[in-house]
Amino acid sequence: MRKPVVLITGANGEMGHGLIRYFGAQTDTQIVAVDLNPIEPVLGDYCIAGIVGDILDTNLLQRLVSEYEIHAIYHLAALLSTRSEYTPDIAHKVNVNGTLNLLQLAHEQSRWHGNPVKFLFPSSIACYGVPSLDAKEKVGKVRETDFNCPTTMYGCNKLYCEQLGRYYTFHYRQLAAERAPSGVDFRAIRFPGLISAETVPGGGTSDYAPEMIHAAAQGKPYKCFVLEHARIPFMAMPDGIKALIKLAEAPAEQLTQRVYNIGAFSPSAAQLRDRVLKAFPNSKIAFEPEIARAAIVDTWPADVDDSPARRDWGWEPEYDFERTFKEYLLPAITKRYRA
Ligand code: AKB
């Protein structure tokens, strides 16, 4: 008998940690976790299987299909924006071909067990490409359909995968003689920069915020790679996890779109520095911008219009800027580095 499971790819990453802990606390959810590296011991206990493998490996996907009955996929595996700029061809393979493989797997699973397979996809603020700083200041909160002209490979990959998800959900094989729905129920969130107390991200361009905080908590100096004026939306990781779960649970008929912005707070890099200094007065934070990398941040909007998410599935962040520091980051990070 195959076991009904939730599949999580990129399980060792920042979001995987929070999600696996959440599902691990639900007695009725069995998790299969996939990552390129061995599943971290703190996560392994929550999973019925931790599989080391590459989402581009069709043998791995066959193995998953033969052993498990997959009802939901949280496809978190991706090469982030900075890393993708160094190896755009690999980024395309992982971010696009990997997602296509999993959409196909979701379709096959649905055909097999006869129920829709929910496909949760963390998309990104990187889908936007605001043409100038001037426009960024003037435009205010951007809607999902605005400025869909990303300048990064990662942004292009995420934007295209959103379209693939929509295609599988609504238009799959529309010319087939006996057309049937694919069974894929795709839902995506365009996440802002996420800040976790537990993990430090790698290879992203919004990394300056979590890096600055984690460095200060460890008493290490930090050189910030963007300019003081840089401003994009950020979010505390618990809110990010909550959003994915809420979107997954929303009844399909309530969703007026399949890709949603969500926002929480939008500090400038200087405001982040000031808040970190308030918490860790001895920390040494300097601004030494890497011009090309900083320029990517300047193409991402300063704020997003998340009214569709609020209206359709009740999105509301619990953590604003101050609460993120006071009630989430500082207690957890201080404990983590004291230990
Ligand atoms: C990155 O910086 O690449 C990611 C993102 C904004 O999606 N954190």
py3Dmol code that shows the C-alpha trace and the ligand (Angstrom):
import py3Dmol

protein = """\
ATOM      1  CA  MET A   1       0.000   0.000   0.000  1.00  0.00           C
ATOM      2  CA  ARG A   2       1.393   3.401  -0.976  1.00  0.00           C
ATOM      3  CA  LYS A   3       1.358   5.978   1.800  1.00  0.00           C
ATOM      4  CA  PRO A   4      -0.507   9.314   1.417  1.00  0.00           C
ATOM      5  CA  VAL A   5       2.045  12.078   1.928  1.00  0.00           C
ATOM      6  CA  VAL A   6       2.977  15.720   1.571  1.00  0.00           C
ATOM      7  CA  LEU A   7       6.152  16.143  -0.490  1.00  0.00           C
ATOM      8  CA  ILE A   8       8.544  18.962   0.403  1.00  0.00           C
ATOM      9  CA  THR A   9      11.457  19.725  -1.916  1.00  0.00           C
ATOM     10  CA  GLY A  10      14.413  21.863  -0.823  1.00  0.00           C
ATOM     11  CA  ALA A  11      13.574  20.639   2.661  1.00  0.00           C
ATOM     12  CA  ASN A  12      16.791  21.783   4.352  1.00  0.00           C
ATOM     13  CA  GLY A  13      16.287  25.384   3.275  1.00  0.00           C
ATOM     14  CA  GLU A  14      14.973  28.237   5.378  1.00  0.00           C
ATOM     15  CA  MET A  15      11.346  27.679   4.603  1.00  0.00           C
ATOM     16  CA  GLY A  16      11.599  23.898   4.719  1.00  0.00           C
ATOM     17  CA  HIS A  17      12.568  24.114   8.387  1.00  0.00           C
ATOM     18  CA  GLY A  18       9.446  26.022   9.377  1.00  0.00           C
ATOM     19  CA  LEU A  19       7.121  24.026   7.192  1.00  0.00           C
ATOM     20  CA  ILE A  20       8.378  20.634   8.320  1.00  0.00           C
ATOM     21  CA  ARG A  21       8.045  21.665  11.954  1.00  0.00           C
ATOM     22  CA  TYR A  22       4.485  22.850  11.289  1.00  0.00           C
ATOM     23  CA  PHE A  23       3.430  19.628   9.564  1.00  0.00           C
ATOM     24  CA  GLY A  24       5.391  17.563  12.045  1.00  0.00           C
ATOM     25  CA  ALA A  25       3.108  18.867  14.782  1.00  0.00           C
ATOM     26  CA  GLN A  26       0.025  17.653  12.859  1.00  0.00           C
ATOM     27  CA  THR A  27      -0.524  14.011  13.698  1.00  0.00           C
ATOM     28  CA  ASP A  28      -2.311  13.256  10.438  1.00  0.00           C
ATOM     29  CA  THR A  29       0.325  14.580   7.992  1.00  0.00           C
ATOM     30  CA  GLN A  30       3.122  12.353   6.743  1.00  0.00           C
ATOM     31  CA  ILE A  31       6.038  14.205   5.220  1.00  0.00           C
ATOM     32  CA  VAL A  32       8.489  13.066   2.583  1.00  0.00           C
ATOM     33  CA  ALA A  33      11.386  15.504   2.458  1.00  0.00           C
ATOM     34  CA  VAL A  34      13.766  15.812  -0.484  1.00  0.00           C
ATOM     35  CA  ASP A  35      17.002  17.776  -0.557  1.00  0.00           C
ATOM     36  CA  LEU A  36      20.349  17.691  -2.327  1.00  0.00           C
ATOM     37  CA  ASN A  37      21.990  17.138   1.063  1.00  0.00           C
ATOM     38  CA  PRO A  38      21.083  14.677   3.834  1.00  0.00           C
ATOM     39  CA  ILE A  39      17.982  15.899   5.674  1.00  0.00           C
ATOM     40  CA  GLU A  40      19.122  17.730   8.787  1.00  0.00           C
ATOM     41  CA  PRO A  41      18.696  15.620  11.937  1.00  0.00           C
ATOM     42  CA  VAL A  42      16.381  18.224  13.558  1.00  0.00           C
ATOM     43  CA  LEU A  43      13.987  17.745  10.636  1.00  0.00           C
ATOM     44  CA  GLY A  44      14.418  14.029  10.075  1.00  0.00           C
ATOM     45  CA  ASP A  45      12.339  13.082  13.119  1.00  0.00           C
ATOM     46  CA  TYR A  46       9.270  14.763  11.652  1.00  0.00           C
ATOM     47  CA  CYS A  47       9.474  12.997   8.285  1.00  0.00           C
ATOM     48  CA  ILE A  48       8.557   9.462   7.284  1.00  0.00           C
ATOM     49  CA  ALA A  49      11.336   9.682   4.703  1.00  0.00           C
ATOM     50  CA  GLY A  50      14.235  12.015   4.092  1.00  0.00           C
ATOM     51  CA  ILE A  51      15.513  11.502   0.580  1.00  0.00           C
ATOM     52  CA  VAL A  52      18.801  12.827  -0.763  1.00  0.00           C
ATOM     53  CA  GLY A  53      18.318  13.618  -4.408  1.00  0.00           C
ATOM     54  CA  ASP A  54      18.064  16.076  -7.244  1.00  0.00           C
ATOM     55  CA  ILE A  55      14.693  17.185  -8.609  1.00  0.00           C
ATOM     56  CA  LEU A  56      16.220  16.966 -12.097  1.00  0.00           C
ATOM     57  CA  ASP A  57      16.804  13.243 -11.615  1.00  0.00           C
ATOM     58  CA  THR A  58      13.919  11.367 -13.234  1.00  0.00           C
ATOM     59  CA  ASN A  59      14.862   8.168 -11.371  1.00  0.00           C
ATOM     60  CA  LEU A  60      14.251   9.969  -8.094  1.00  0.00           C
ATOM     61  CA  LEU A  61      10.853  11.158  -9.317  1.00  0.00           C
ATOM     62  CA  GLN A  62       9.960   7.616 -10.421  1.00  0.00           C
ATOM     63  CA  ARG A  63      10.912   6.325  -7.013  1.00  0.00           C
ATOM     64  CA  LEU A  64       8.659   8.888  -5.332  1.00  0.00           C
ATOM     65  CA  VAL A  65       5.762   7.944  -7.586  1.00  0.00           C
ATOM     66  CA  SER A  66       6.165   4.249  -6.945  1.00  0.00           C
ATOM     67  CA  GLU A  67       6.454   4.497  -3.173  1.00  0.00           C
ATOM     68  CA  TYR A  68       4.116   7.311  -2.148  1.00  0.00           C
ATOM     69  CA  GLU A  69       0.692   8.694  -2.834  1.00  0.00           C
ATOM     70  CA  ILE A  70       1.343  12.424  -3.027  1.00  0.00           C
ATOM     71  CA  HIS A  71      -1.541  14.762  -2.200  1.00  0.00           C
ATOM     72  CA  ALA A  72       0.325  18.042  -1.853  1.00  0.00           C
ATOM     73  CA  ILE A  73       3.688  19.339  -3.012  1.00  0.00           C
ATOM     74  CA  TYR A  74       5.526  22.254  -1.428  1.00  0.00           C
ATOM     75  CA  HIS A  75       8.156  22.885  -4.056  1.00  0.00           C
ATOM     76  CA  LEU A  76      10.746  24.959  -2.230  1.00  0.00           C
ATOM     77  CA  ALA A  77      13.933  23.886  -4.052  1.00  0.00           C
ATOM     78  CA  ALA A  78      15.472  26.719  -6.076  1.00  0.00           C
ATOM     79  CA  LEU A  79      18.693  28.554  -6.832  1.00  0.00           C
ATOM     80  CA  LEU A  80      18.227  32.067  -5.431  1.00  0.00           C
ATOM     81  CA  SER A  81      18.775  35.328  -7.274  1.00  0.00           C
ATOM     82  CA  THR A  82      22.448  36.144  -6.673  1.00  0.00           C
ATOM     83  CA  ARG A  83      23.594  32.584  -7.182  1.00  0.00           C
ATOM     84  CA  SER A  84      21.501  32.306 -10.348  1.00  0.00           C
ATOM     85  CA  GLU A  85      23.320  35.284 -11.894  1.00  0.00           C
ATOM     86  CA  TYR A  86      26.617  33.394 -11.669  1.00  0.00           C
ATOM     87  CA  THR A  87      25.246  30.255 -13.342  1.00  0.00           C
ATOM     88  CA  PRO A  88      22.140  31.271 -15.284  1.00  0.00           C
ATOM     89  CA  ASP A  89      22.032  28.039 -17.289  1.00  0.00           C
ATOM     90  CA  ILE A  90      22.065  25.878 -14.162  1.00  0.00           C
ATOM     91  CA  ALA A  91      19.534  28.212 -12.548  1.00  0.00           C
ATOM     92  CA  HIS A  92      17.219  27.719 -15.486  1.00  0.00           C
ATOM     93  CA  LYS A  93      17.567  23.951 -15.258  1.00  0.00           C
ATOM     94  CA  VAL A  94      16.916  23.797 -11.511  1.00  0.00           C
ATOM     95  CA  ASN A  95      14.293  26.523 -11.269  1.00  0.00           C
ATOM     96  CA  VAL A  96      12.336  25.829 -14.449  1.00  0.00           C
ATOM     97  CA  ASN A  97      12.987  22.206 -15.471  1.00  0.00           C
ATOM     98  CA  GLY A  98      12.827  21.143 -11.827  1.00  0.00           C
ATOM     99  CA  THR A  99       9.443  22.827 -11.414  1.00  0.00           C
ATOM    100  CA  LEU A 100       8.159  21.342 -14.657  1.00  0.00           C
ATOM    101  CA  ASN A 101       9.204  17.858 -13.466  1.00  0.00           C
ATOM    102  CA  LEU A 102       7.256  18.335 -10.252  1.00  0.00           C
ATOM    103  CA  LEU A 103       4.168  19.724 -12.004  1.00  0.00           C
ATOM    104  CA  GLN A 104       4.213  16.630 -14.201  1.00  0.00           C
ATOM    105  CA  LEU A 105       4.618  14.434 -11.139  1.00  0.00           C
ATOM    106  CA  ALA A 106       1.641  16.205  -9.528  1.00  0.00           C
ATOM    107  CA  HIS A 107      -0.408  15.548 -12.666  1.00  0.00           C
ATOM    108  CA  GLU A 108       0.527  11.850 -12.736  1.00  0.00           C
ATOM    109  CA  GLN A 109      -0.222  11.476  -9.048  1.00  0.00           C
ATOM    110  CA  SER A 110      -3.630  13.067  -9.441  1.00  0.00           C
ATOM    111  CA  ARG A 111      -4.450  10.763 -12.359  1.00  0.00           C
ATOM    112  CA  TRP A 112      -3.381   7.828 -10.219  1.00  0.00           C
ATOM    113  CA  HIS A 113      -5.348   8.532  -7.030  1.00  0.00           C
ATOM    114  CA  GLY A 114      -8.153  10.593  -8.547  1.00  0.00           C
ATOM    115  CA  ASN A 115      -7.864  13.655  -6.273  1.00  0.00           C
ATOM    116  CA  PRO A 116      -6.406  17.090  -7.026  1.00  0.00           C
ATOM    117  CA  VAL A 117      -2.793  17.585  -5.972  1.00  0.00           C
ATOM    118  CA  LYS A 118      -2.157  20.941  -4.356  1.00  0.00           C
ATOM    119  CA  PHE A 119       1.050  22.511  -5.625  1.00  0.00           C
ATOM    120  CA  LEU A 120       2.376  25.300  -3.392  1.00  0.00           C
ATOM    121  CA  PHE A 121       5.040  27.432  -5.010  1.00  0.00           C
ATOM    122  CA  PRO A 122       7.089  30.143  -3.309  1.00  0.00           C
ATOM    123  CA  SER A 123       7.462  32.763  -5.980  1.00  0.00           C
ATOM    124  CA  SER A 124       9.230  36.023  -5.291  1.00  0.00           C
ATOM    125  CA  ILE A 125       9.407  39.786  -5.260  1.00  0.00           C
ATOM    126  CA  ALA A 126      12.117  39.129  -7.873  1.00  0.00           C
ATOM    127  CA  CYS A 127       9.346  38.703 -10.490  1.00  0.00           C
ATOM    128  CA  TYR A 128       9.213  42.492 -10.647  1.00  0.00           C
ATOM    129  CA  GLY A 129      11.530  44.766 -12.582  1.00  0.00           C
ATOM    130  CA  VAL A 130      10.903  48.403 -11.746  1.00  0.00           C
ATOM    131  CA  PRO A 131      12.790  50.422 -14.376  1.00  0.00           C
ATOM    132  CA  SER A 132      14.318  53.167 -12.186  1.00  0.00           C
ATOM    133  CA  LEU A 133      14.678  54.391  -8.613  1.00  0.00           C
ATOM    134  CA  ASP A 134      12.532  57.326  -9.556  1.00  0.00           C
ATOM    135  CA  ALA A 135       9.728  54.990 -10.691  1.00  0.00           C
ATOM    136  CA  LYS A 136      10.230  52.895  -7.545  1.00  0.00           C
ATOM    137  CA  GLU A 137       9.627  55.919  -5.348  1.00  0.00           C
ATOM    138  CA  LYS A 138       6.610  57.095  -7.311  1.00  0.00           C
ATOM    139  CA  VAL A 139       4.819  53.807  -7.847  1.00  0.00           C
ATOM    140  CA  GLY A 140       4.058  52.870  -4.235  1.00  0.00           C
ATOM    141  CA  LYS A 141       2.510  49.434  -3.737  1.00  0.00           C
ATOM    142  CA  VAL A 142       2.737  47.292  -6.879  1.00  0.00           C
ATOM    143  CA  ARG A 143       0.014  44.873  -7.969  1.00  0.00           C
ATOM    144  CA  GLU A 144       0.757  41.353  -9.213  1.00  0.00           C
ATOM    145  CA  THR A 145       0.322  42.424 -12.844  1.00  0.00           C
ATOM    146  CA  ASP A 146       2.580  45.501 -12.658  1.00  0.00           C
ATOM    147  CA  PHE A 147       6.212  45.638 -13.820  1.00  0.00           C
ATOM    148  CA  ASN A 148       6.475  41.950 -14.765  1.00  0.00           C
ATOM    149  CA  CYS A 149       9.823  42.601 -16.389  1.00  0.00           C
ATOM    150  CA  PRO A 150      12.453  41.054 -14.098  1.00  0.00           C
ATOM    151  CA  THR A 151      16.137  41.728 -14.743  1.00  0.00           C
ATOM    152  CA  THR A 152      17.423  38.535 -13.093  1.00  0.00           C
ATOM    153  CA  MET A 153      17.460  34.933 -14.290  1.00  0.00           C
ATOM    154  CA  TYR A 154      15.828  33.897 -11.017  1.00  0.00           C
ATOM    155  CA  GLY A 155      13.048  36.469 -11.486  1.00  0.00           C
ATOM    156  CA  CYS A 156      12.461  35.260 -15.061  1.00  0.00           C
ATOM    157  CA  ASN A 157      12.385  31.651 -13.831  1.00  0.00           C
ATOM    158  CA  LYS A 158       9.866  32.375 -11.066  1.00  0.00           C
ATOM    159  CA  LEU A 159       7.622  34.421 -13.344  1.00  0.00           C
ATOM    160  CA  TYR A 160       7.593  31.694 -15.991  1.00  0.00           C
ATOM    161  CA  CYS A 161       6.933  28.950 -13.424  1.00  0.00           C
ATOM    162  CA  GLU A 162       3.913  30.908 -12.203  1.00  0.00           C
ATOM    163  CA  GLN A 163       2.640  30.767 -15.779  1.00  0.00           C
ATOM    164  CA  LEU A 164       3.370  27.041 -16.013  1.00  0.00           C
ATOM    165  CA  GLY A 165       1.388  26.473 -12.814  1.00  0.00           C
ATOM    166  CA  ARG A 166      -1.542  28.425 -14.203  1.00  0.00           C
ATOM    167  CA  TYR A 167      -1.322  26.438 -17.441  1.00  0.00           C
ATOM    168  CA  TYR A 168      -1.395  23.080 -15.633  1.00  0.00           C
ATOM    169  CA  THR A 169      -4.319  24.222 -13.481  1.00  0.00           C
ATOM    170  CA  PHE A 170      -6.550  25.647 -16.190  1.00  0.00           C
ATOM    171  CA  HIS A 171      -5.381  24.834 -19.715  1.00  0.00           C
ATOM    172  CA  TYR A 172      -3.466  21.557 -19.645  1.00  0.00           C
ATOM    173  CA  ARG A 173      -3.618  19.763 -23.037  1.00  0.00           C
ATOM    174  CA  GLN A 174      -6.486  21.950 -24.140  1.00  0.00           C
ATOM    175  CA  LEU A 175      -6.497  20.460 -27.636  1.00  0.00           C
ATOM    176  CA  ALA A 176      -6.610  16.806 -26.575  1.00  0.00           C
ATOM    177  CA  ALA A 177      -9.540  14.874 -28.034  1.00  0.00           C
ATOM    178  CA  GLU A 178     -10.648  13.805 -24.586  1.00  0.00           C
ATOM    179  CA  ARG A 179      -9.650  16.755 -22.544  1.00  0.00           C
ATOM    180  CA  ALA A 180      -9.448  16.211 -18.802  1.00  0.00           C
ATOM    181  CA  PRO A 181      -8.196  18.523 -16.063  1.00  0.00           C
ATOM    182  CA  SER A 182      -4.569  17.927 -15.121  1.00  0.00           C
ATOM    183  CA  GLY A 183      -5.540  17.573 -11.472  1.00  0.00           C
ATOM    184  CA  VAL A 184      -2.879  20.106 -10.470  1.00  0.00           C
ATOM    185  CA  ASP A 185      -4.137  22.813  -8.120  1.00  0.00           C
ATOM    186  CA  PHE A 186      -1.326  25.386  -8.328  1.00  0.00           C
ATOM    187  CA  ARG A 187      -1.068  28.242  -5.829  1.00  0.00           C
ATOM    188  CA  ALA A 188       1.826  30.689  -5.524  1.00  0.00           C
ATOM    189  CA  ILE A 189       2.918  33.468  -3.210  1.00  0.00           C
ATOM    190  CA  ARG A 190       5.316  36.197  -4.271  1.00  0.00           C
ATOM    191  CA  PHE A 191       7.359  36.318  -1.099  1.00  0.00           C
ATOM    192  CA  PRO A 192       9.302  39.377   0.019  1.00  0.00           C
ATOM    193  CA  GLY A 193      12.719  38.884   1.630  1.00  0.00           C
ATOM    194  CA  LEU A 194      12.253  36.409   4.480  1.00  0.00           C
ATOM    195  CA  ILE A 195      14.060  36.720   7.793  1.00  0.00           C
ATOM    196  CA  SER A 196      14.492  33.623   9.926  1.00  0.00           C
ATOM    197  CA  ALA A 197      15.951  33.333  13.407  1.00  0.00           C
ATOM    198  CA  GLU A 198      16.908  29.738  12.732  1.00  0.00           C
ATOM    199  CA  THR A 199      18.726  29.786   9.437  1.00  0.00           C
ATOM    200  CA  VAL A 200      20.836  32.181   7.384  1.00  0.00           C
ATOM    201  CA  PRO A 201      19.981  32.105   3.672  1.00  0.00           C
ATOM    202  CA  GLY A 202      22.572  31.562   0.952  1.00  0.00           C
ATOM    203  CA  GLY A 203      22.717  32.928  -2.562  1.00  0.00           C
ATOM    204  CA  GLY A 204      19.891  35.468  -2.344  1.00  0.00           C
ATOM    205  CA  THR A 205      19.967  39.220  -2.907  1.00  0.00           C
ATOM    206  CA  SER A 206      17.671  40.066  -0.002  1.00  0.00           C
ATOM    207  CA  ASP A 207      20.206  38.275   2.220  1.00  0.00           C
ATOM    208  CA  TYR A 208      21.646  41.556   3.568  1.00  0.00           C
ATOM    209  CA  ALA A 209      18.897  41.821   6.174  1.00  0.00           C
ATOM    210  CA  PRO A 210      19.222  38.351   7.751  1.00  0.00           C
ATOM    211  CA  GLU A 211      23.026  38.451   7.357  1.00  0.00           C
ATOM    212  CA  MET A 212      23.229  41.784   9.198  1.00  0.00           C
ATOM    213  CA  ILE A 213      21.113  40.535  12.094  1.00  0.00           C
ATOM    214  CA  HIS A 214      22.838  37.172  12.468  1.00  0.00           C
ATOM    215  CA  ALA A 215      26.299  38.771  12.247  1.00  0.00           C
ATOM    216  CA  ALA A 216      25.438  41.298  14.965  1.00  0.00           C
ATOM    217  CA  ALA A 217      24.054  38.592  17.247  1.00  0.00           C
ATOM    218  CA  GLN A 218      27.353  36.721  16.939  1.00  0.00           C
ATOM    219  CA  GLY A 219      29.426  39.851  17.544  1.00  0.00           C
ATOM    220  CA  LYS A 220      30.813  39.719  13.999  1.00  0.00           C
ATOM    221  CA  PRO A 221      31.320  42.834  11.841  1.00  0.00           C
ATOM    222  CA  TYR A 222      29.105  43.096   8.766  1.00  0.00           C
ATOM    223  CA  LYS A 223      29.655  44.802   5.409  1.00  0.00           C
ATOM    224  CA  CYS A 224      26.299  45.502   3.836  1.00  0.00           C
ATOM    225  CA  PHE A 225      26.294  45.033   0.046  1.00  0.00           C
ATOM    226  CA  VAL A 226      23.444  47.458  -0.712  1.00  0.00           C
ATOM    227  CA  LEU A 227      23.222  51.219  -0.207  1.00  0.00           C
ATOM    228  CA  GLU A 228      21.568  52.752   2.841  1.00  0.00           C
ATOM    229  CA  HIS A 229      18.557  53.878   0.822  1.00  0.00           C
ATOM    230  CA  ALA A 230      17.789  50.356  -0.481  1.00  0.00           C
ATOM    231  CA  ARG A 231      14.241  49.401   0.408  1.00  0.00           C
ATOM    232  CA  ILE A 232      12.273  46.225  -0.287  1.00  0.00           C
ATOM    233  CA  PRO A 233       9.583  44.388   1.671  1.00  0.00           C
ATOM    234  CA  PHE A 234      10.622  41.846   4.294  1.00  0.00           C
ATOM    235  CA  MET A 235       8.741  39.371   6.452  1.00  0.00           C
ATOM    236  CA  ALA A 236       9.338  37.272   9.554  1.00  0.00           C
ATOM    237  CA  MET A 237       9.594  33.589   8.665  1.00  0.00           C
ATOM    238  CA  PRO A 238       6.637  32.491  10.876  1.00  0.00           C
ATOM    239  CA  ASP A 239       4.392  34.776   8.819  1.00  0.00           C
ATOM    240  CA  GLY A 240       5.801  33.284   5.602  1.00  0.00           C
ATOM    241  CA  ILE A 241       5.009  29.755   6.780  1.00  0.00           C
ATOM    242  CA  LYS A 242       1.571  30.813   7.977  1.00  0.00           C
ATOM    243  CA  ALA A 243       0.837  32.349   4.572  1.00  0.00           C
ATOM    244  CA  LEU A 244       1.739  29.175   2.666  1.00  0.00           C
ATOM    245  CA  ILE A 245      -0.464  27.066   4.946  1.00  0.00           C
ATOM    246  CA  LYS A 246      -3.369  29.508   4.735  1.00  0.00           C
ATOM    247  CA  LEU A 247      -3.203  29.650   0.964  1.00  0.00           C
ATOM    248  CA  ALA A 248      -3.022  25.843   0.782  1.00  0.00           C
ATOM    249  CA  GLU A 249      -6.108  25.539   2.976  1.00  0.00           C
ATOM    250  CA  ALA A 250      -8.204  28.137   1.132  1.00  0.00           C
ATOM    251  CA  PRO A 251     -11.173  26.679  -0.800  1.00  0.00           C
ATOM    252  CA  ALA A 252     -10.361  26.808  -4.536  1.00  0.00           C
ATOM    253  CA  GLU A 253     -13.590  28.679  -5.327  1.00  0.00           C
ATOM    254  CA  GLN A 254     -12.412  31.589  -3.168  1.00  0.00           C
ATOM    255  CA  LEU A 255      -9.266  32.132  -5.211  1.00  0.00           C
ATOM    256  CA  THR A 256      -9.698  34.816  -7.851  1.00  0.00           C
ATOM    257  CA  GLN A 257      -6.070  34.402  -8.942  1.00  0.00           C
ATOM    258  CA  ARG A 258      -3.319  31.814  -8.526  1.00  0.00           C
ATOM    259  CA  VAL A 259      -0.422  34.116  -7.687  1.00  0.00           C
ATOM    260  CA  TYR A 260      -0.575  36.464  -4.713  1.00  0.00           C
ATOM    261  CA  ASN A 261       1.564  39.244  -3.290  1.00  0.00           C
ATOM    262  CA  ILE A 262       1.940  39.372   0.466  1.00  0.00           C
ATOM    263  CA  GLY A 263       3.579  42.132   2.478  1.00  0.00           C
ATOM    264  CA  ALA A 264       4.491  42.871   6.083  1.00  0.00           C
ATOM    265  CA  PHE A 265       7.028  45.730   6.480  1.00  0.00           C
ATOM    266  CA  SER A 266       9.437  47.633   4.243  1.00  0.00           C
ATOM    267  CA  PRO A 267      12.438  49.101   6.048  1.00  0.00           C
ATOM    268  CA  SER A 268      15.338  50.765   4.265  1.00  0.00           C
ATOM    269  CA  ALA A 269      18.751  49.175   4.799  1.00  0.00           C
ATOM    270  CA  ALA A 270      19.618  52.161   7.041  1.00  0.00           C
ATOM    271  CA  GLN A 271      16.514  51.545   9.181  1.00  0.00           C
ATOM    272  CA  LEU A 272      17.503  47.895   9.479  1.00  0.00           C
ATOM    273  CA  ARG A 273      20.995  48.920  10.563  1.00  0.00           C
ATOM    274  CA  ASP A 274      19.572  51.324  13.158  1.00  0.00           C
ATOM    275  CA  ARG A 275      17.271  48.647  14.590  1.00  0.00           C
ATOM    276  CA  VAL A 276      20.092  46.097  14.719  1.00  0.00           C
ATOM    277  CA  LEU A 277      22.323  48.651  16.475  1.00  0.00           C
ATOM    278  CA  LYS A 278      19.576  49.297  19.016  1.00  0.00           C
ATOM    279  CA  ALA A 279      19.504  45.581  19.813  1.00  0.00           C
ATOM    280  CA  PHE A 280      23.270  45.014  19.631  1.00  0.00           C
ATOM    281  CA  PRO A 281      24.877  48.424  20.350  1.00  0.00           C
ATOM    282  CA  ASN A 282      28.456  47.152  19.905  1.00  0.00           C
ATOM    283  CA  SER A 283      27.900  45.710  16.463  1.00  0.00           C
ATOM    284  CA  LYS A 284      29.982  47.004  13.567  1.00  0.00           C
ATOM    285  CA  ILE A 285      27.916  47.498  10.424  1.00  0.00           C
ATOM    286  CA  ALA A 286      29.400  49.249   7.396  1.00  0.00           C
ATOM    287  CA  PHE A 287      27.892  49.934   3.990  1.00  0.00           C
ATOM    288  CA  GLU A 288      30.195  48.710   1.232  1.00  0.00           C
ATOM    289  CA  PRO A 289      27.867  48.300  -1.704  1.00  0.00           C
ATOM    290  CA  GLU A 290      28.480  45.765  -4.454  1.00  0.00           C
ATOM    291  CA  ILE A 291      27.100  47.987  -7.170  1.00  0.00           C
ATOM    292  CA  ALA A 292      25.658  45.355  -9.518  1.00  0.00           C
ATOM    293  CA  ARG A 293      24.089  43.375  -6.709  1.00  0.00           C
ATOM    294  CA  ALA A 294      22.683  46.503  -5.083  1.00  0.00           C
ATOM    295  CA  ALA A 295      21.199  47.478  -8.450  1.00  0.00           C
ATOM    296  CA  ILE A 296      19.122  44.275  -8.464  1.00  0.00           C
ATOM    297  CA  VAL A 297      17.510  45.305  -5.177  1.00  0.00           C
ATOM    298  CA  ASP A 298      16.721  48.689  -6.711  1.00  0.00           C
ATOM    299  CA  THR A 299      14.615  46.944  -9.399  1.00  0.00           C
ATOM    300  CA  TRP A 300      12.431  45.251  -6.783  1.00  0.00           C
ATOM    301  CA  PRO A 301       9.475  47.317  -5.533  1.00  0.00           C
ATOM    302  CA  ALA A 302       9.570  49.029  -2.150  1.00  0.00           C
ATOM    303  CA  ASP A 303       6.119  47.716  -1.277  1.00  0.00           C
ATOM    304  CA  VAL A 304       3.414  45.430  -2.631  1.00  0.00           C
ATOM    305  CA  ASP A 305      -0.359  45.599  -2.867  1.00  0.00           C
ATOM    306  CA  ASP A 306      -1.550  42.454  -1.105  1.00  0.00           C
ATOM    307  CA  SER A 307      -5.263  43.283  -1.074  1.00  0.00           C
ATOM    308  CA  PRO A 308      -6.216  40.213  -3.218  1.00  0.00           C
ATOM    309  CA  ALA A 309      -4.568  37.886  -0.659  1.00  0.00           C
ATOM    310  CA  ARG A 310      -6.319  39.687   2.208  1.00  0.00           C
ATOM    311  CA  ARG A 311      -9.672  39.494   0.443  1.00  0.00           C
ATOM    312  CA  ASP A 312      -9.481  35.933  -0.980  1.00  0.00           C
ATOM    313  CA  TRP A 313      -7.906  33.940   1.818  1.00  0.00           C
ATOM    314  CA  GLY A 314      -7.654  36.235   4.808  1.00  0.00           C
ATOM    315  CA  TRP A 315      -3.956  37.096   4.642  1.00  0.00           C
ATOM    316  CA  GLU A 316      -2.771  39.314   7.469  1.00  0.00           C
ATOM    317  CA  PRO A 317       0.778  39.459   8.849  1.00  0.00           C
ATOM    318  CA  GLU A 318       1.198  38.990  12.586  1.00  0.00           C
ATOM    319  CA  TYR A 319       4.644  40.535  12.726  1.00  0.00           C
ATOM    320  CA  ASP A 320       5.378  44.167  11.870  1.00  0.00           C
ATOM    321  CA  PHE A 321       8.965  45.478  11.881  1.00  0.00           C
ATOM    322  CA  GLU A 322       9.151  46.109  15.628  1.00  0.00           C
ATOM    323  CA  ARG A 323       7.385  42.927  16.671  1.00  0.00           C
ATOM    324  CA  THR A 324       9.621  40.879  14.351  1.00  0.00           C
ATOM    325  CA  PHE A 325      12.659  42.093  16.263  1.00  0.00           C
ATOM    326  CA  LYS A 326      11.219  42.152  19.765  1.00  0.00           C
ATOM    327  CA  GLU A 327       9.147  39.013  19.873  1.00  0.00           C
ATOM    328  CA  TYR A 328      10.672  36.767  17.230  1.00  0.00           C
ATOM    329  CA  LEU A 329      14.238  37.523  16.155  1.00  0.00           C
ATOM    330  CA  LEU A 330      15.905  38.827  19.291  1.00  0.00           C
ATOM    331  CA  PRO A 331      14.762  36.137  21.749  1.00  0.00           C
ATOM    332  CA  ALA A 332      15.454  33.265  19.351  1.00  0.00           C
ATOM    333  CA  ILE A 333      18.716  34.537  17.862  1.00  0.00           C
ATOM    334  CA  THR A 334      20.188  35.538  21.197  1.00  0.00           C
ATOM    335  CA  LYS A 335      19.416  32.092  22.589  1.00  0.00           C
ATOM    336  CA  ARG A 336      20.787  30.397  19.492  1.00  0.00           C
ATOM    337  CA  TYR A 337      24.206  32.100  19.621  1.00  0.00           C
ATOM    338  CA  ARG A 338      24.465  31.966  23.398  1.00  0.00           C
ATOM    339  CA  ALA A 339      24.109  28.189  23.309  1.00  0.00           C
TER     340      ALA A 339
END
"""
ligand_1 = """\
8
AKB
C 16.498 36.186 -3.131
O 17.039 37.166 -2.611
O 16.847 35.665 -4.180
C 15.276 35.620 -2.456
C 14.032 36.235 -3.008
C 13.800 37.674 -2.820
O 13.242 35.553 -3.571
N 15.340 35.826 -1.051
"""
view = py3Dmol.view(width=600, height=400)
view.addModel(protein, "pdb")
view.setStyle({"model": 0}, {"cartoon": {"style": "trace"}})
view.addModel(ligand_1, "xyz")
view.setStyle({"model": 1}, {"stick": {}})
view.zoomTo()
view.show()
